[in-house]
Amino acid sequence: MIADSSVWIDYLRSGRGDAAEALDLALRRREVRLLPTILQEVLQGADSPQRFAAWQRAFEILPVAHADDAALTATLAAGIYARCRWAGFTIRSANDCLIAASCVELDEPLLHADRDFDTIARIEPRLRLVALPKR
């Protein structure tokens, strides 16, 4: 499973919420892989050098997932972005399309707390999202 930065941020700041709890369970089961783009997004949000270093150390234990062909991933991401735009949806971050494309290529489900991924999944049906419990 891939966890988006939206989940990591909640997890690292408070550890509360359905997505953060799902991430905690997946981490304990060793089911989480990290994308370089997500690592960058999380680390760049650190509010101090100490926090940056602590988060960097924490992420070092996670396996990093890489798609085999970066050009293919970039092309798929651009296609997802364009198809969303053609359907009348503006994705707020092109990185979200890159994350979605990586998950499709790696055949990994995505845990997220970002509404753009729900939109992307409607346009790109190969993107599998982790279902959270309904409350």
C-alpha positions in Angstrom: 0.0 0.0 0.0 1.1 3.6 -0.7 0.0 6.3 1.8 -0.3 9.8 0.4 1.3 12.8 2.1 -2.1 13.9 3.2 -2.3 10.8 5.4 1.3 11.0 6.6 0.9 14.6 7.7 -2.2 13.7 9.8 -0.3 10.7 11.2 2.8 12.6 12.1 1.0 15.6 13.6 -1.8 14.0 15.6 -2.1 10.3 14.8 -5.9 10.7 14.8 -8.5 10.1 12.1 -9.5 7.1 10.1 -6.7 7.4 7.5 -4.0 7.9 10.2 -5.3 4.8 12.1 -5.4 2.8 8.9 -1.8 3.9 8.2 -0.7 2.9 11.7 -2.2 -0.6 11.3 -0.6 -1.0 7.8 2.8 0.1 9.3 2.5 -2.5 12.1 1.8 -5.1 9.4 4.7 -3.8 7.3 2.4 -3.2 4.3 3.5 0.3 3.5 5.8 1.4 0.7 6.9 4.9 0.0 7.1 6.9 -3.2 9.9 9.4 -3.6 7.3 12.2 -4.4 5.5 11.5 -1.2 8.7 11.6 0.8 9.5 15.0 -0.7 6.1 16.4 0.0 6.2 15.3 3.7 9.8 16.4 4.4 9.4 19.8 2.8 6.6 20.4 5.3 8.8 20.0 8.3 8.7 23.1 10.6 12.3 22.8 11.9 15.6 21.2 11.0 15.1 18.8 14.0 11.7 17.7 12.7 13.1 17.3 9.2 15.9 15.1 10.5 13.5 13.0 12.7 11.1 12.4 9.9 13.9 11.6 7.5 15.2 8.9 10.0 11.7 7.5 10.4 11.2 7.2 6.7 14.5 5.4 6.1 13.0 2.1 7.4 10.3 2.0 4.8 10.8 0.4 1.4 10.8 2.8 -1.5 8.8 1.9 -4.5 9.9 2.9 -8.0 8.1 2.3 -11.3 10.3 0.7 -13.9 10.1 3.4 -16.5 10.0 7.0 -15.3 9.1 8.4 -18.7 6.1 6.0 -18.9 5.0 7.1 -15.4 5.3 10.8 -16.3 3.3 10.2 -19.5 0.6 8.3 -17.6 0.5 11.1 -15.0 0.2 13.8 -17.7 -2.6 11.8 -19.3 -4.5 11.6 -16.0 -4.1 15.3 -15.5 -5.3 16.1 -19.0 -8.3 13.6 -18.8 -9.4 15.2 -15.5 -9.2 18.7 -17.1 -11.1 17.6 -20.2 -13.8 16.2 -17.9 -14.0 19.6 -16.1 -12.0 18.8 -13.0 -8.9 20.8 -12.0 -6.5 18.7 -10.0 -4.8 21.0 -7.5 -1.4 19.3 -7.6 0.3 17.6 -10.6 2.1 15.5 -8.0 -1.2 13.9 -7.2 -1.4 12.6 -10.8 2.2 11.4 -10.5 1.3 9.5 -7.3 -1.8 8.1 -8.9 0.2 7.0 -12.0 2.8 5.3 -9.8 0.2 3.4 -7.9 -1.4 2.2 -11.1 2.0 1.1 -12.5 3.0 -0.6 -9.2 -0.5 -2.1 -8.7 -0.5 -0.6 -5.2 -3.7 0.7 -3.5 -3.5 4.3 -2.3 -4.5 5.5 1.2 -5.4 9.2 1.1 -7.2 12.1 2.7 -7.3 14.3 -0.4 -10.4 14.7 -2.4 -8.5 15.0 -5.6 -7.7 11.3 -5.5 -11.5 10.5 -5.5 -11.8 12.6 -8.7 -8.7 11.0 -10.2 -10.1 7.5 -9.5 -13.4 8.3 -11.3 -11.3 9.3 -14.4 -8.6 6.6 -14.0 -10.4 3.4 -13.0 -7.2 1.5 -12.5 -6.4 3.6 -9.5 -7.4 1.5 -6.4 -8.2 3.5 -3.3 -8.1 2.1 0.2 -11.6 2.1 1.6 -11.9 3.6 5.0 -14.7 2.5 7.4 -17.9 4.6 7.2 -18.8 6.4 10.4 
